[in-house]
Amino acid sequence: MKPESTAAPVSGVAAPAAAPDPSAPEARPAQEVLVVEDDMVVSRLVTHLLTRRGYKVQHVADGLRAQQIVATDPKPAVVVLDVMLPYVSGFELMSQIRRTPGWDDVPVIVLTSKSHESDILRAFDSGVNDYVVKPFRPEEFVARVRRLAETRRAA
């Protein structure tokens, strides 16, 4: 007999087979996180970390597809955004997010390898809510997502 798979693909990224930990205080199964990240290793890690805590993760690997989502899809609880993306940069995408009615108040966390002060200032000036430099501490990253998602849920 063939074992059943409980893993579901998330935009080409396999979600972990384990169910979310229902005892975890950060579990919010109804909340969606849009992850815009072209590095498959990082996107798989972020997807794993967030789905284990009950978040629904939608992953896209380029800025052009992310632009389409911002223009047509319902807003997520949080956006995790890389700065260096194919086709459309994270900074351009951030500008679109802040100009799009309904998306203009979505919390955005930049997750990038760019660590120069000028990049960080540019990101905050464009309206991001948080900035995390790769490599990052996984549990700290999840805590940042949770904080922004809870703030949004309370609003």
C-alpha positions as CSV (number, residue, x, y, z in Angstrom):
1,M,0.0,0.0,0.0
2,K,1.3,3.4,-1.0
3,P,1.6,5.9,1.9
4,E,-0.4,9.1,1.5
5,S,1.5,12.4,1.2
6,T,0.3,15.2,3.4
7,A,2.6,17.7,1.8
8,A,0.9,20.3,-0.5
9,P,2.8,22.3,-3.1
10,V,3.0,26.0,-2.5
11,S,3.7,27.7,-5.8
12,G,6.2,25.1,-6.7
13,V,7.6,24.7,-3.2
14,A,6.6,21.7,-1.2
15,A,5.2,22.5,2.2
16,P,6.4,20.4,5.1
17,A,4.4,17.2,5.8
18,A,4.0,18.0,9.5
19,A,0.9,19.7,10.6
20,P,1.1,23.1,12.3
21,D,1.7,22.9,16.0
22,P,-1.7,23.9,17.5
23,S,-0.2,24.7,20.9
24,A,2.0,27.3,19.3
25,P,0.7,30.8,20.4
26,E,1.7,32.2,17.0
27,A,-0.5,29.8,15.0
28,R,-3.0,31.7,12.9
29,P,-4.2,29.3,10.2
30,A,-6.4,31.9,8.4
31,Q,-3.5,34.4,7.9
32,E,-1.7,34.4,4.6
33,V,1.9,35.5,4.0
34,L,3.0,36.4,0.5
35,V,6.7,35.5,0.1
36,V,8.5,37.2,-2.8
37,E,11.9,35.5,-3.0
38,D,13.9,34.2,-5.9
39,D,16.3,32.1,-3.9
40,M,14.7,28.7,-3.7
41,V,16.7,27.6,-0.5
42,V,15.6,30.8,1.3
43,S,12.0,30.5,0.1
44,R,11.8,26.9,1.2
45,L,13.1,27.7,4.6
46,V,10.7,30.7,5.0
47,T,7.8,28.6,3.8
48,H,8.7,25.8,6.2
49,L,9.1,28.1,9.2
50,L,5.8,29.9,8.6
51,T,3.6,26.9,7.6
52,R,4.8,25.1,10.8
53,R,3.3,28.0,12.7
54,G,0.0,27.8,10.9
55,Y,0.4,30.5,8.3
56,K,-0.7,29.9,4.7
57,V,2.2,30.8,2.5
58,Q,2.0,32.0,-1.1
59,H,5.4,32.1,-2.8
60,V,6.4,33.8,-6.0
61,A,9.9,33.9,-7.3
62,D,9.9,37.2,-9.3
63,G,8.8,40.8,-9.1
64,L,6.6,40.6,-12.2
65,R,4.4,37.8,-10.8
66,A,4.3,39.7,-7.5
67,Q,3.0,42.8,-9.3
68,Q,0.2,40.8,-10.8
69,I,-0.8,39.5,-7.4
70,V,-0.8,43.0,-5.9
71,A,-3.0,44.1,-8.8
72,T,-5.5,41.3,-8.6
73,D,-5.5,39.2,-5.5
74,P,-6.8,39.8,-2.0
75,K,-4.2,41.3,0.4
76,P,-2.3,39.0,2.7
77,A,-1.6,39.6,6.4
78,V,2.1,40.2,5.7
79,V,4.4,40.4,2.7
80,V,8.0,39.1,2.9
81,L,9.9,40.8,0.2
82,D,13.4,40.3,-1.2
83,V,15.0,43.4,-2.8
84,M,16.9,41.8,-5.6
85,L,14.3,40.1,-7.8
86,P,14.1,39.2,-11.5
87,Y,12.1,41.6,-13.7
88,V,10.9,44.0,-11.1
89,S,13.0,45.0,-8.0
90,G,11.7,44.8,-4.5
91,F,11.9,48.6,-4.2
92,E,9.6,49.0,-7.3
93,L,7.2,46.4,-5.9
94,M,7.2,48.2,-2.5
95,S,6.2,51.4,-4.3
96,Q,3.3,49.6,-6.0
97,I,2.1,48.0,-2.8
98,R,2.0,51.4,-1.1
99,R,0.1,52.9,-4.0
100,T,-2.5,50.1,-4.3
101,P,-5.8,50.7,-2.4
102,G,-6.4,47.9,0.0
103,W,-2.7,46.9,-0.1
104,D,-1.4,50.2,1.1
105,D,-1.5,49.2,4.8
106,V,-0.2,45.6,4.4
107,P,2.9,45.1,6.6
108,V,6.0,44.4,4.6
109,I,9.2,42.8,5.8
110,V,12.2,43.1,3.6
111,L,14.4,40.0,3.7
112,T,17.6,40.6,1.8
113,S,21.4,40.3,1.7
114,K,21.7,44.0,1.2
115,S,23.1,45.3,4.5
116,H,24.4,48.8,3.6
117,E,22.8,51.6,5.6
118,S,21.7,53.3,2.4
119,D,19.7,50.3,1.3
120,I,18.1,50.0,4.8
121,L,17.2,53.7,4.8
122,R,15.8,53.5,1.2
123,A,13.6,50.5,2.3
124,F,12.2,52.3,5.3
125,D,11.7,55.5,3.3
126,S,9.6,53.4,0.8
127,G,7.3,52.3,3.6
128,V,8.6,48.9,4.8
129,N,7.7,47.9,8.3
130,D,10.8,45.8,9.1
131,Y,14.1,44.9,7.6
132,V,15.9,41.5,8.0
133,V,19.4,40.8,6.6
134,K,20.3,37.4,5.3
135,P,21.6,35.2,6.8
136,F,18.9,35.5,9.4
137,R,17.9,33.9,12.7
138,P,14.9,31.8,11.9
139,E,13.0,32.2,15.2
140,E,13.6,35.9,15.3
141,F,12.3,36.2,11.7
142,V,9.1,34.3,12.6
143,A,8.6,36.5,15.7
144,R,8.8,39.6,13.4
145,V,6.2,38.1,11.0
146,R,4.0,37.2,14.0
147,R,4.3,40.7,15.5
148,L,3.2,42.4,12.2
149,A,0.4,39.8,11.5
150,E,-1.0,40.3,15.1
151,T,-0.8,44.0,14.8
152,R,-2.7,43.8,11.5
153,R,-5.3,41.4,12.9
154,A,-5.9,43.7,15.8
155,A,-6.5,46.7,13.6
